[in-house]
Amino acid sequence: MDDLNEQERNRLAANIAWLESTDPDDWHRVALDFNWSEPLHLLDWIVQQVNCDAATALTIFWKGEPANWLQEEGSKPERPNGFSYLNKKICAYIGSRIGTGGYTRSKIAYVPDAWTKKDYIDLAAEETRLENPNFRIHPILFANVAAAGS
């Protein structure tokens, strides 16, 4: 968060304080409505929460355009910032965590669309060409997630 100015840090702290007082359903609504021209620290906070819903993580993953961040680990070193560097980190985190069953909450349905299917196929093909990608492409990244009862 060193890349944020004081006003942005204060706004982020207030948003996180509000999210801490809500539930994962509200986090999902934030992910759906998030302005991707803003620093991504709030999304990073959401995906790292124990109770983050799998549908929320998948929504953030695909909105984050993961094909841009799959390149091999250690390639193109970047200065940490709230945009590309954090987007890469978020996609890698979700890709790794979802592949190990780390998103256990599933109370929100997720159904990937045709564009996501194409993106998944392209991403999986690209992963096979890389020796050491930032994250592995797991089938759950393109799975329908059924909402479990409350």
DRENTORKOL-3810 file (N, C-alpha, C; in nm, 4 decimals):
REM DRENTORKOL-3810
@n.u->0.0808; n.v->-0.1191; n.w->0.0000; ca.u->0.0000; ca.v->0.0000; ca.w->0.0000; c.u->0.0854; c.v->0.1260; c.w->0.0000
@n.u->0.2140; n.v->0.1072; n.w->-0.0155; ca.u->0.3038; ca.v->0.2217; ca.w->-0.0211; c.u->0.2761; c.v->0.3093; c.w->-0.1422
@n.u->0.2076; n.v->0.2534; n.w->-0.2412; ca.u->0.1804; ca.v->0.3285; ca.w->-0.3629; c.u->0.0601; c.v->0.4212; c.w->-0.3475
@n.u->-0.0092; n.v->0.4136; n.w->-0.2336; ca.u->-0.1265; ca.v->0.4978; ca.w->-0.2110; c.u->-0.0877; c.v->0.6254; c.w->-0.1384
@n.u->-0.1550; n.v->0.7347; n.w->-0.1728; ca.u->-0.1332; ca.v->0.8571; ca.w->-0.0967; c.u->-0.2181; c.v->0.8511; c.w->0.0308
@n.u->-0.2043; n.v->0.9468; n.w->0.1152; ca.u->-0.2725; ca.v->0.9432; ca.w->0.2455; c.u->-0.4242; c.v->0.9376; c.w->0.2309
@n.u->-0.4786; n.v->1.0158; n.w->0.1397; ca.u->-0.6230; ca.v->1.0155; ca.w->0.1179; c.u->-0.6704; c.v->0.8769; c.w->0.0706
@n.u->-0.5968; n.v->0.8157; n.w->-0.0213; ca.u->-0.6338; ca.v->0.6817; ca.w->-0.0704; c.u->-0.6224; c.v->0.5775; c.w->0.0411
@n.u->-0.5188; n.v->0.5875; n.w->0.1236; ca.u->-0.5049; ca.v->0.4941; ca.w->0.2367; c.u->-0.6204; c.v->0.5088; c.w->0.3346
@n.u->-0.6608; n.v->0.6319; n.w->0.3620; ca.u->-0.7735; ca.v->0.6552; ca.w->0.4527; c.u->-0.9036; c.v->0.6006; c.w->0.3952
@n.u->-0.9245; n.v->0.6214; n.w->0.2647; ca.u->-1.0455; ca.v->0.5690; ca.w->0.1995; c.u->-1.0448; c.v->0.4160; c.w->0.2015
@n.u->-0.9292; n.v->0.3558; n.w->0.1734; ca.u->-0.9178; ca.v->0.2105; ca.w->0.1774; c.u->-0.9468; c.v->0.1580; c.w->0.3171
@n.u->-0.8895; n.v->0.2208; n.w->0.4188; ca.u->-0.9129; ca.v->0.1776; ca.w->0.5574; c.u->-1.0611; c.v->0.1868; c.w->0.5926
@n.u->-1.1275; n.v->0.2930; n.w->0.5496; ca.u->-1.2710; ca.v->0.3082; ca.w->0.5771; c.u->-1.3519; c.v->0.2014; c.w->0.5040
@n.u->-1.3146; n.v->0.1729; n.w->0.3790; ca.u->-1.3856; ca.v->0.0700; ca.w->0.3031; c.u->-1.3655; c.v->-0.0680; c.w->0.3647
@n.u->-1.2444; n.v->-0.0973; n.w->0.4075; ca.u->-1.2184; ca.v->-0.2269; ca.w->0.4717; c.u->-1.2939; c.v->-0.2360; c.w->0.6041
@n.u->-1.2962; n.v->-0.1291; n.w->0.6811; ca.u->-1.3709; ca.v->-0.1285; ca.w->0.8072; c.u->-1.5186; c.v->-0.1569; c.w->0.7808
@n.u->-1.5723; n.v->-0.0977; n.w->0.6741; ca.u->-1.7116; ca.v->-0.1246; ca.w->0.6398; c.u->-1.7292; c.v->-0.2704; c.w->0.5982
@n.u->-1.6395; n.v->-0.3223; n.w->0.5130; ca.u->-1.6501; ca.v->-0.4614; ca.w->0.4686; c.u->-1.6416; c.v->-0.5580; c.w->0.5866
@n.u->-1.5585; n.v->-0.5269; n.w->0.6835; ca.u->-1.5468; ca.v->-0.6124; ca.w->0.8024; c.u->-1.6772; c.v->-0.6180; c.w->0.8813
@n.u->-1.7613; n.v->-0.5170; n.w->0.8658; ca.u->-1.8892; ca.v->-0.5147; ca.w->0.9376; c.u->-2.0018; c.v->-0.5788; c.w->0.8565
@n.u->-1.9705; n.v->-0.6223; n.w->0.7349; ca.u->-2.0722; ca.v->-0.6822; ca.w->0.6483; c.u->-2.0442; c.v->-0.8311; c.w->0.6326
@n.u->-2.1013; n.v->-0.8914; n.w->0.5301; ca.u->-2.0789; ca.v->-1.0345; ca.w->0.5083; c.u->-2.0309; c.v->-1.0593; c.w->0.3652
@n.u->-1.9916; n.v->-1.1826; n.w->0.3353; ca.u->-1.9385; ca.v->-1.2146; ca.w->0.2023; c.u->-2.0337; c.v->-1.1848; c.w->0.0864
@n.u->-2.1635; n.v->-1.1799; n.w->0.1119; ca.u->-2.2562; ca.v->-1.1417; ca.w->0.0047; c.u->-2.2337; c.v->-0.9963; c.w->-0.0362
@n.u->-2.2082; n.v->-0.9096; n.w->0.0626; ca.u->-2.1776; ca.v->-0.7698; ca.w->0.0326; c.u->-2.0440; c.v->-0.7589; c.w->-0.0407
@n.u->-1.9475; n.v->-0.8419; n.w->-0.0031; ca.u->-1.8177; ca.v->-0.8408; ca.w->-0.0702; c.u->-1.8360; c.v->-0.8729; c.w->-0.2184
@n.u->-1.9274; n.v->-0.9656; n.w->-0.2466; ca.u->-1.9538; ca.v->-1.0025; ca.w->-0.3853; c.u->-2.0111; c.v->-0.8835; c.w->-0.4623
@n.u->-2.1040; n.v->-0.8125; n.w->-0.3998; ca.u->-2.1611; ca.v->-0.6942; ca.w->-0.4659; c.u->-2.0531; c.v->-0.5898; c.w->-0.4938
@n.u->-1.9600; n.v->-0.5733; n.w->-0.4000; ca.u->-1.8484; ca.v->-0.4806; ca.w->-0.4219; c.u->-1.7659; c.v->-0.5264; c.w->-0.5418
@n.u->-1.7385; n.v->-0.6555; n.w->-0.5502; ca.u->-1.6596; ca.v->-0.7088; ca.w->-0.6620; c.u->-1.7306; c.v->-0.6860; c.w->-0.7952
@n.u->-1.8610; n.v->-0.7036; n.w->-0.7979; ca.u->-1.9372; ca.v->-0.6835; ca.w->-0.9213; c.u->-1.9367; c.v->-0.5382; c.w->-0.9664
@n.u->-1.9422; n.v->-0.4465; n.w->-0.8707; ca.u->-1.9539; ca.v->-0.3043; ca.w->-0.9023; c.u->-1.8211; c.v->-0.2293; c.w->-0.8982
@n.u->-1.7121; n.v->-0.2998; n.w->-0.8739; ca.u->-1.5838; ca.v->-0.2340; ca.w->-0.8534; c.u->-1.5390; c.v->-0.1565; c.w->-0.9771
@n.u->-1.4848; n.v->-0.0388; n.w->-0.9554; ca.u->-1.4287; ca.v->0.0438; ca.w->-1.0623; c.u->-1.2821; c.v->0.0044; c.w->-1.0793
@n.u->-1.2516; n.v->-0.0655; n.w->-1.1864; ca.u->-1.1169; ca.v->-0.1200; ca.w->-1.2072; c.u->-1.0137; c.v->-0.0137; c.w->-1.2427
@n.u->-1.0546; n.v->0.1110; n.w->-1.2482; ca.u->-0.9549; ca.v->0.2166; ca.w->-1.2655; c.u->-0.9042; c.v->0.2666; c.w->-1.1302
@n.u->-0.9622; n.v->0.2154; n.w->-1.0225; ca.u->-0.9165; ca.v->0.2456; ca.w->-0.8869; c.u->-0.8081; c.v->0.1445; c.w->-0.8477
@n.u->-0.7234; n.v->0.1793; n.w->-0.7515; ca.u->-0.6273; ca.v->0.0798; ca.w->-0.7016; c.u->-0.7019; c.v->-0.0447; c.w->-0.6519
@n.u->-0.6411; n.v->-0.1603; n.w->-0.6678; ca.u->-0.7080; ca.v->-0.2889; ca.w->-0.6451; c.u->-0.6931; c.v->-0.3441; c.w->-0.5034
@n.u->-0.6450; n.v->-0.2645; n.w->-0.4110; ca.u->-0.6194; ca.v->-0.3132; ca.w->-0.2753; c.u->-0.7444; c.v->-0.3697; c.w->-0.2080
@n.u->-0.8598; n.v->-0.3116; n.w->-0.2347; ca.u->-0.9838; ca.v->-0.3604; ca.w->-0.1745; c.u->-1.0171; c.v->-0.5008; c.w->-0.2248
@n.u->-0.9980; n.v->-0.5250; n.w->-0.3539; ca.u->-1.0212; ca.v->-0.6591; ca.w->-0.4084; c.u->-0.9218; c.v->-0.7588; c.w->-0.3506
@n.u->-0.7991; n.v->-0.7152; n.w->-0.3333; ca.u->-0.6976; ca.v->-0.8009; ca.w->-0.2726; c.u->-0.7403; c.v->-0.8416; c.w->-0.1326
@n.u->-0.7923; n.v->-0.7484; n.w->-0.0567; ca.u->-0.8400; ca.v->-0.7790; ca.w->0.0788; c.u->-0.9520; c.v->-0.8825; c.w->0.0722
@n.u->-1.0470; n.v->-0.8634; n.w->-0.0182; ca.u->-1.1623; ca.v->-0.9540; ca.w->-0.0289; c.u->-1.1178; c.v->-1.0965; c.w->-0.0584
@n.u->-1.0337; n.v->-1.1155; n.w->-0.1602; ca.u->-0.9979; ca.v->-1.2522; ca.w->-0.2011; c.u->-0.9145; c.v->-1.3243; c.w->-0.0960
@n.u->-0.8528; n.v->-1.2509; n.w->-0.0047; ca.u->-0.7718; ca.v->-1.3144; ca.w->0.0986; c.u->-0.8507; c.v->-1.3532; c.w->0.2232
@n.u->-0.9777; n.v->-1.3158; n.w->0.2281; ca.u->-1.0580; ca.v->-1.3479; ca.w->0.3459; c.u->-1.0971; c.v->-1.4958; c.w->0.3454
@n.u->-1.0969; n.v->-1.5553; n.w->0.4629; ca.u->-1.1321; ca.v->-1.6967; ca.w->0.4779; c.u->-1.2714; c.v->-1.7240; c.w->0.4222
@n.u->-1.3653; n.v->-1.6333; n.w->0.4444; ca.u->-1.5038; ca.v->-1.6542; ca.w->0.4025; c.u->-1.5363; c.v->-1.5983; c.w->0.2648
@n.u->-1.4361; n.v->-1.5605; n.w->0.1882; ca.u->-1.4628; ca.v->-1.5131; ca.w->0.0525; c.u->-1.5297; c.v->-1.6259; c.w->-0.0254
@n.u->-1.6405; n.v->-1.5961; n.w->-0.0885; ca.u->-1.7138; ca.v->-1.6960; ca.w->-0.1651; c.u->-1.6377; c.v->-1.7312; c.w->-0.2935
@n.u->-1.6474; n.v->-1.8563; n.w->-0.3335; ca.u->-1.5813; ca.v->-1.9007; ca.w->-0.4569; c.u->-1.6286; c.v->-1.8186; c.w->-0.5764
@n.u->-1.7569; n.v->-1.7848; n.w->-0.5808; ca.u->-1.8097; ca.v->-1.7047; ca.w->-0.6919; c.u->-1.7478; c.v->-1.5651; c.w->-0.6935
@n.u->-1.7232; n.v->-1.5096; n.w->-0.5783; ca.u->-1.6605; ca.v->-1.3774; ca.w->-0.5710; c.u->-1.5172; c.v->-1.3850; c.w->-0.6228
@n.u->-1.4447; n.v->-1.4860; n.w->-0.5796; ca.u->-1.3066; ca.v->-1.5034; ca.w->-0.6256; c.u->-1.3033; c.v->-1.5231; c.w->-0.7769
@n.u->-1.3921; n.v->-1.6038; n.w->-0.8305; ca.u->-1.3957; ca.v->-1.6272; ca.w->-0.9750; c.u->-1.4322; c.v->-1.5002; c.w->-1.0515
@n.u->-1.5255; n.v->-1.4251; n.w->-0.9978; ca.u->-1.5638; ca.v->-1.2986; ca.w->-1.0608; c.u->-1.4444; c.v->-1.2049; c.w->-1.0687
@n.u->-1.3718; n.v->-1.1907; n.w->-0.9596; ca.u->-1.2543; ca.v->-1.1035; ca.w->-0.9562; c.u->-1.1457; c.v->-1.1578; c.w->-1.0485
@n.u->-1.1250; n.v->-1.2883; n.w->-1.0470; ca.u->-1.0240; ca.v->-1.3502; ca.w->-1.1326; c.u->-1.0485; c.v->-1.3153; c.w->-1.2793
@n.u->-1.1682; n.v->-1.3391; n.w->-1.3281; ca.u->-1.1957; ca.v->-1.3188; ca.w->-1.4708; c.u->-1.2050; c.v->-1.1716; c.w->-1.5067
@n.u->-1.2540; n.v->-1.0874; n.w->-1.4158; ca.u->-1.2546; ca.v->-0.9436; ca.w->-1.4437; c.u->-1.1123; c.v->-0.8880; c.w->-1.4448
@n.u->-1.0214; n.v->-0.9581; n.w->-1.3782; ca.u->-0.8817; ca.v->-0.9155; ca.w->-1.3733; c.u->-0.8010; c.v->-0.9510; c.w->-1.4971
@n.u->-0.8663; n.v->-1.0095; n.w->-1.5963; ca.u->-0.8007; ca.v->-1.0461; ca.w->-1.7227; c.u->-0.6723; c.v->-1.1263; c.w->-1.6988
@n.u->-0.6877; n.v->-1.2471; n.w->-1.6454; ca.u->-0.5717; ca.v->-1.3264; ca.w->-1.6032; c.u->-0.4724; c.v->-1.3609; c.w->-1.7141
@n.u->-0.5138; n.v->-1.3594; n.w->-1.8387; ca.u->-0.4196; ca.v->-1.3904; ca.w->-1.9473; c.u->-0.3030; c.v->-1.2917; c.w->-1.9503
@n.u->-0.3266; n.v->-1.1727; n.w->-1.8999; ca.u->-0.2196; ca.v->-1.0730; ca.w->-1.8950; c.u->-0.1166; c.v->-1.1017; c.w->-1.7866
@n.u->-0.1481; n.v->-1.1915; n.w->-1.6943; ca.u->-0.0650; ca.v->-1.2107; ca.w->-1.5750; c.u->-0.0099; c.v->-1.3515; c.w->-1.5612
@n.u->-0.0325; n.v->-1.4367; n.w->-1.6597; ca.u->0.0110; ca.v->-1.5758; ca.w->-1.6516; c.u->0.1598; c.v->-1.5938; c.w->-1.6776
@n.u->0.2223; n.v->-1.4980; n.w->-1.7455; ca.u->0.3619; ca.v->-1.5156; ca.w->-1.7858; c.u->0.4448; c.v->-1.5768; c.w->-1.6735
@n.u->0.5571; n.v->-1.6256; n.w->-1.7095; ca.u->0.6394; ca.v->-1.7002; ca.w->-1.6157; c.u->0.6843; c.v->-1.6159; c.w->-1.4977
@n.u->0.6908; n.v->-1.6820; n.w->-1.3826; ca.u->0.7373; ca.v->-1.6157; ca.w->-1.2616; c.u->0.8736; c.v->-1.5547; c.w->-1.2861
@n.u->0.8920; n.v->-1.4355; n.w->-1.2346; ca.u->1.0203; ca.v->-1.3696; ca.w->-1.2471; c.u->1.0364; c.v->-1.2908; c.w->-1.3754
@n.u->0.9423; n.v->-1.3044; n.w->-1.4690; ca.u->0.9547; ca.v->-1.2275; ca.w->-1.5921; c.u->0.9007; c.v->-1.0871; c.w->-1.5692
@n.u->0.9532; n.v->-0.9935; n.w->-1.6420; ca.u->0.9089; ca.v->-0.8548; ca.w->-1.6361; c.u->0.8942; c.v->-0.8046; c.w->-1.4922
@n.u->1.0028; n.v->-0.7888; n.w->-1.4205; ca.u->0.9889; ca.v->-0.7379; ca.w->-1.2846; c.u->0.9209; c.v->-0.6012; c.w->-1.2857
@n.u->0.8308; n.v->-0.5833; n.w->-1.1916; ca.u->0.7554; ca.v->-0.4595; ca.w->-1.1851; c.u->0.7738; c.v->-0.3936; c.w->-1.0501
@n.u->0.7603; n.v->-0.2638; n.w->-1.0500; ca.u->0.7571; ca.v->-0.1908; ca.w->-0.9246; c.u->0.6179; c.v->-0.2115; c.w->-0.8646
@n.u->0.6089; n.v->-0.2526; n.w->-0.7383; ca.u->0.4762; ca.v->-0.2740; ca.w->-0.6793; c.u->0.3876; c.v->-0.1505; c.w->-0.6918
@n.u->0.2649; n.v->-0.1735; n.w->-0.7354; ca.u->0.1661; ca.v->-0.0671; ca.w->-0.7444; c.u->0.0279; c.v->-0.1279; c.w->-0.7308
@n.u->-0.0718; n.v->-0.0446; n.w->-0.7159; ca.u->-0.2075; ca.v->-0.0920; ca.w->-0.6939; c.u->-0.2808; c.v->-0.1345; c.w->-0.8182
@n.u->-0.2135; n.v->-0.1354; n.w->-0.9309; ca.u->-0.2803; ca.v->-0.1720; ca.w->-1.0542; c.u->-0.2225; c.v->-0.3010; c.w->-1.1108
@n.u->-0.1313; n.v->-0.2930; n.w->-1.2067; ca.u->-0.0849; ca.v->-0.4135; ca.w->-1.2743; c.u->-0.0156; c.v->-0.5113; c.w->-1.1797
@n.u->0.0726; n.v->-0.4616; n.w->-1.0955; ca.u->0.1430; ca.v->-0.5509; ca.w->-1.0036; c.u->0.0436; c.v->-0.6227; c.w->-0.9125
@n.u->-0.0512; n.v->-0.5496; n.w->-0.8572; ca.u->-0.1479; ca.v->-0.6099; ca.w->-0.7661; c.u->-0.2458; c.v->-0.6995; c.w->-0.8409
@n.u->-0.2825; n.v->-0.6630; n.w->-0.9621; ca.u->-0.3707; ca.v->-0.7472; ca.w->-1.0421; c.u->-0.3044; c.v->-0.8828; c.w->-1.0674
@n.u->-0.1778; n.v->-0.8793; n.w->-1.1026; ca.u->-0.1010; ca.v->-1.0025; ca.w->-1.1241; c.u->-0.0992; c.v->-1.0865; c.w->-0.9965
@n.u->-0.0746; n.v->-1.0216; n.w->-0.8837; ca.u->-0.0708; ca.v->-1.0904; ca.w->-0.7545; c.u->-0.2076; c.v->-1.1516; c.w->-0.7207
@n.u->-0.3140; n.v->-1.0769; n.w->-0.7441; ca.u->-0.4494; ca.v->-1.1247; ca.w->-0.7139; c.u->-0.4833; c.v->-1.2463; c.w->-0.8003
@n.u->-0.4576; n.v->-1.2385; n.w->-0.9303; ca.u->-0.4890; ca.v->-1.3515; ca.w->-1.0192; c.u->-0.4092; c.v->-1.4752; c.w->-0.9791
@n.u->-0.2816; n.v->-1.4570; n.w->-0.9481; ca.u->-0.1986; ca.v->-1.5702; ca.w->-0.9059; c.u->-0.2491; c.v->-1.6275; c.w->-0.7739
@n.u->-0.2880; n.v->-1.5412; n.w->-0.6821; ca.u->-0.3380; ca.v->-1.5866; ca.w->-0.5517; c.u->-0.4661; c.v->-1.6680; c.w->-0.5693
@n.u->-0.5610; n.v->-1.6151; n.w->-0.6457; ca.u->-0.6871; ca.v->-1.6863; ca.w->-0.6677; c.u->-0.6609; c.v->-1.8178; c.w->-0.7400
@n.u->-0.5789; n.v->-1.8139; n.w->-0.8458; ca.u->-0.5488; ca.v->-1.9356; ca.w->-0.9205; c.u->-0.4899; c.v->-2.0440; c.w->-0.8323
@n.u->-0.4006; n.v->-2.0056; n.w->-0.7429; ca.u->-0.3390; ca.v->-2.1028; ca.w->-0.6522; c.u->-0.4372; c.v->-2.1508; c.w->-0.5460
@n.u->-0.5077; n.v->-2.0573; n.w->-0.4848; ca.u->-0.5983; ca.v->-2.0938; ca.w->-0.3747; c.u->-0.7157; c.v->-2.1770; c.w->-0.4239
@n.u->-0.7710; n.v->-2.1411; n.w->-0.5384; ca.u->-0.8876; ca.v->-2.2149; ca.w->-0.5867; c.u->-0.8499; c.v->-2.3569; c.w->-0.6266
@n.u->-0.7279; n.v->-2.3732; n.w->-0.6761; ca.u->-0.6813; ca.v->-2.5057; ca.w->-0.7168; c.u->-0.6611; c.v->-2.6020; c.w->-0.6010
@n.u->-0.6479; n.v->-2.5481; n.w->-0.4810; ca.u->-0.6302; ca.v->-2.6325; ca.w->-0.3622; c.u->-0.7573; c.v->-2.6400; c.w->-0.2781
@n.u->-0.8697; n.v->-2.5938; n.w->-0.3331; ca.u->-0.9955; ca.v->-2.5982; ca.w->-0.2587; c.u->-1.0027; c.v->-2.4935; c.w->-0.1493
@n.u->-0.9274; n.v->-2.3864; n.w->-0.1638; ca.u->-0.9182; ca.v->-2.2847; ca.w->-0.0594; c.u->-1.0383; c.v->-2.1938; c.w->-0.0451
@n.u->-1.1251; n.v->-2.1911; n.w->-0.1440; ca.u->-1.2482; ca.v->-2.1120; ca.w->-0.1321; c.u->-1.3619; c.v->-2.2093; c.w->-0.1013
@n.u->-1.3883; n.v->-2.2297; n.w->0.0248; ca.u->-1.4860; ca.v->-2.3305; ca.w->0.0654; c.u->-1.6284; c.v->-2.2768; c.w->0.0729
@n.u->-1.6441; n.v->-2.1470; n.w->0.0869; ca.u->-1.7789; ca.v->-2.0906; ca.w->0.0914; c.u->-1.8337; c.v->-2.0881; c.w->-0.0511
@n.u->-1.9576; n.v->-2.1373; n.w->-0.0653; ca.u->-2.0201; ca.v->-2.1422; ca.w->-0.1974; c.u->-2.1697; c.v->-2.1156; c.w->-0.1825
@n.u->-2.2023; n.v->-1.9940; n.w->-0.1421; ca.u->-2.3431; ca.v->-1.9572; ca.w->-0.1244; c.u->-2.3931; c.v->-1.8659; c.w->-0.2355
@n.u->-2.3046; n.v->-1.8350; n.w->-0.3298; ca.u->-2.3404; ca.v->-1.7510; ca.w->-0.4442; c.u->-2.3121; c.v->-1.8324; c.w->-0.5702
@n.u->-2.4079; n.v->-1.8365; n.w->-0.6591; ca.u->-2.3903; ca.v->-1.9129; ca.w->-0.7834; c.u->-2.2976; c.v->-1.8374; c.w->-0.8781
@n.u->-2.2228; n.v->-1.9144; n.w->-0.9541; ca.u->-2.1361; ca.v->-1.8576; ca.w->-1.0574; c.u->-2.1481; c.v->-1.9446; c.w->-1.1813
@n.u->-2.1861; n.v->-1.8830; n.w->-1.2923; ca.u->-2.1976; ca.v->-1.9545; ca.w->-1.4190; c.u->-2.1176; c.v->-1.8765; c.w->-1.5231
@n.u->-2.0042; n.v->-1.9323; n.w->-1.5688; ca.u->-1.9230; ca.v->-1.8614; ca.w->-1.6674; c.u->-1.9948; c.v->-1.8500; c.w->-1.8018
@n.u->-1.9725; n.v->-1.7391; n.w->-1.8688; ca.u->-2.0352; ca.v->-1.7182; ca.w->-1.9993; c.u->-1.9452; c.v->-1.7710; c.w->-2.1115
@n.u->-1.9913; n.v->-1.7565; n.w->-2.2353; ca.u->-1.9165; ca.v->-1.8081; ca.w->-2.3507; c.u->-1.7810; c.v->-1.7405; c.w->-2.3650
@n.u->-1.7717; n.v->-1.6110; n.w->-2.3352; ca.u->-1.6435; ca.v->-1.5403; ca.w->-2.3449; c.u->-1.5442; c.v->-1.5952; c.w->-2.2437
@n.u->-1.5942; n.v->-1.6250; n.w->-2.1247; ca.u->-1.5074; ca.v->-1.6805; ca.w->-2.0210; c.u->-1.4582; c.v->-1.8187; c.w->-2.0626
@n.u->-1.5447; n.v->-1.8968; n.w->-2.1282; ca.u->-1.5035; ca.v->-2.0285; ca.w->-2.1761; c.u->-1.3873; c.v->-2.0141; c.w->-2.2750
@n.u->-1.3989; n.v->-1.9214; n.w->-2.3679; ca.u->-1.2911; ca.v->-1.8990; ca.w->-2.4645; c.u->-1.1640; c.v->-1.8542; c.w->-2.3926
@n.u->-1.1783; n.v->-1.7626; n.w->-2.2981; ca.u->-1.0624; ca.v->-1.7155; ca.w->-2.2216; c.u->-0.9964; c.v->-1.8309; c.w->-2.1459
@n.u->-1.0783; n.v->-1.9193; n.w->-2.0883; ca.u->-1.0250; ca.v->-2.0335; ca.w->-2.0145; c.u->-0.9453; c.v->-2.1249; c.w->-2.1080
@n.u->-1.0005; n.v->-2.1551; n.w->-2.2240; ca.u->-0.9323; ca.v->-2.2424; ca.w->-2.3207; c.u->-0.7995; c.v->-2.1796; c.w->-2.3634
@n.u->-0.8015; n.v->-2.0497; n.w->-2.3927; ca.u->-0.6783; ca.v->-1.9804; ca.w->-2.4320; c.u->-0.5768; c.v->-1.9795; c.w->-2.3183
@n.u->-0.6240; n.v->-1.9561; n.w->-2.1974; ca.u->-0.5363; ca.v->-1.9517; ca.w->-2.0802; c.u->-0.4732; c.v->-2.0886; c.w->-2.0546
@n.u->-0.5532; n.v->-2.1939; n.w->-2.0635; ca.u->-0.5017; ca.v->-2.3291; ca.w->-2.0419; c.u->-0.3976; c.v->-2.3649; c.w->-2.1488
@n.u->-0.4216; n.v->-2.3248; n.w->-2.2722; ca.u->-0.3251; ca.v->-2.3514; ca.w->-2.3798; c.u->-0.1949; c.v->-2.2757; c.w->-2.3548
@n.u->-0.2064; n.v->-2.1513; n.w->-2.3126; ca.u->-0.0866; ca.v->-2.0711; ca.w->-2.2848; c.u->-0.0080; c.v->-2.1305; c.w->-2.1684
@n.u->-0.0772; n.v->-2.1788; n.w->-2.0671; ca.u->-0.0081; ca.v->-2.2382; ca.w->-1.9513; c.u->0.0791; c.v->-2.3553; c.w->-1.9947
@n.u->0.0315; n.v->-2.4360; n.w->-2.0882; ca.u->0.1093; ca.v->-2.5521; ca.w->-2.1317; c.u->0.2376; c.v->-2.5113; c.w->-2.2028
@n.u->0.2405; n.v->-2.3907; n.w->-2.2586; ca.u->0.3598; ca.v->-2.3423; ca.w->-2.3273; c.u->0.4641; c.v->-2.2830; c.w->-2.2314
@n.u->0.4231; n.v->-2.2559; n.w->-2.1101; ca.u->0.5130; ca.v->-2.1921; ca.w->-2.0132; c.u->0.5738; c.v->-2.2956; c.w->-1.9193
@n.u->0.6989; n.v->-2.2803; n.w->-1.8917; ca.u->0.7665; ca.v->-2.3719; ca.w->-1.7999; c.u->0.7323; c.v->-2.3424; c.w->-1.6546
@n.u->0.7187; n.v->-2.2157; n.w->-1.6209; ca.u->0.6960; ca.v->-2.1770; ca.w->-1.4821; c.u->0.5973; c.v->-2.0592; c.w->-1.4750
@n.u->0.4677; n.v->-2.0863; n.w->-1.5027; ca.u->0.3705; ca.v->-1.9766; ca.w->-1.5018; c.u->0.3487; c.v->-1.9220; c.w->-1.3602
@n.u->0.2935; n.v->-1.8019; n.w->-1.3524; ca.u->0.2641; ca.v->-1.7406; ca.w->-1.2229; c.u->0.1610; c.v->-1.8205; c.w->-1.1441
@n.u->0.0746; n.v->-1.8913; n.w->-1.2131; ca.u->-0.0262; ca.v->-1.9754; ca.w->-1.1483; c.u->-0.0682; c.v->-2.0839; c.w->-1.2457
@n.u->-0.1259; n.v->-2.1888; n.w->-1.1924; ca.u->-0.1728; ca.v->-2.3014; ca.w->-1.2730; c.u->-0.3214; c.v->-2.2839; c.w->-1.3043
@n.u->-0.3599; n.v->-2.3338; n.w->-1.4181; ca.u->-0.4989; ca.v->-2.3254; ca.w->-1.4607; c.u->-0.5706; c.v->-2.4512; c.w->-1.4143
@n.u->-0.6575; n.v->-2.4326; n.w->-1.3191; ca.u->-0.7320; ca.v->-2.5439; ca.w->-1.2608; c.u->-0.8737; c.v->-2.5439; c.w->-1.3191
@n.u->-0.9314; n.v->-2.6607; n.w->-1.3441; ca.u->-1.0670; ca.v->-2.6667; ca.w->-1.4022; c.u->-1.1729; c.v->-2.5894; c.w->-1.3232
@n.u->-1.1562; n.v->-2.5750; n.w->-1.1934; ca.u->-1.2553; ca.v->-2.5023; ca.w->-1.1135; c.u->-1.2643; c.v->-2.3561; c.w->-1.1567
@n.u->-1.1602; n.v->-2.3044; n.w->-1.2231; ca.u->-1.1643; ca.v->-2.1661; ca.w->-1.2706; c.u->-1.2729; c.v->-2.1454; c.w->-1.3759
@n.u->-1.3166; n.v->-2.2555; n.w->-1.4365; ca.u->-1.4218; ca.v->-2.2445; ca.w->-1.5363; c.u->-1.5465; c.v->-2.3255; c.w->-1.4989
@n.u->-1.5549; n.v->-2.3679; n.w->-1.3781; ca.u->-1.6681; ca.v->-2.4506; ca.w->-1.3366; c.u->-1.7880; c.v->-2.3671; c.w->-1.2965
@n.u->-1.9052; n.v->-2.4251; n.w->-1.3162; ca.u->-2.0255; ca.v->-2.3665; ca.w->-1.2577; c.u->-2.0160; c.v->-2.3884; c.w->-1.1077
@n.u->-2.0459; n.v->-2.2864; n.w->-1.0318; ca.u->-2.0475; ca.v->-2.2986; ca.w->-0.8868; c.u->-2.1907; c.v->-2.2845; c.w->-0.8429
@n.u->-2.2448; n.v->-2.3935; n.w->-0.7882; ca.u->-2.3824; ca.v->-2.3914; ca.w->-0.7415; c.u->-2.3873; c.v->-2.3263; c.w->-0.6043
@n.u->-2.4919; n.v->-2.2501; n.w->-0.5824; ca.u->-2.5093; ca.v->-2.1853; ca.w->-0.4522; c.u->-2.5610; c.v->-2.2882; c.w->-0.3533
@n.u->-2.4874; n.v->-2.3043; n.w->-0.2440; ca.u->-2.5310; ca.v->-2.3934; ca.w->-0.1373; c.u->-2.6345; c.v->-2.3202; c.w->-0.0547
@n.u->-2.7181; n.v->-2.3925; n.w->0.0126; ca.u->-2.8197; ca.v->-2.3324; ca.w->0.0975; c.u->-2.7587; c.v->-2.2488; c.w->0.2078
@n.u->-2.8312; n.v->-2.1494; n.w->0.2513; ca.u->-2.7801; ca.v->-2.0578; ca.w->0.3557; c.u->-2.7729; c.v->-2.1235; c.w->0.4894
END
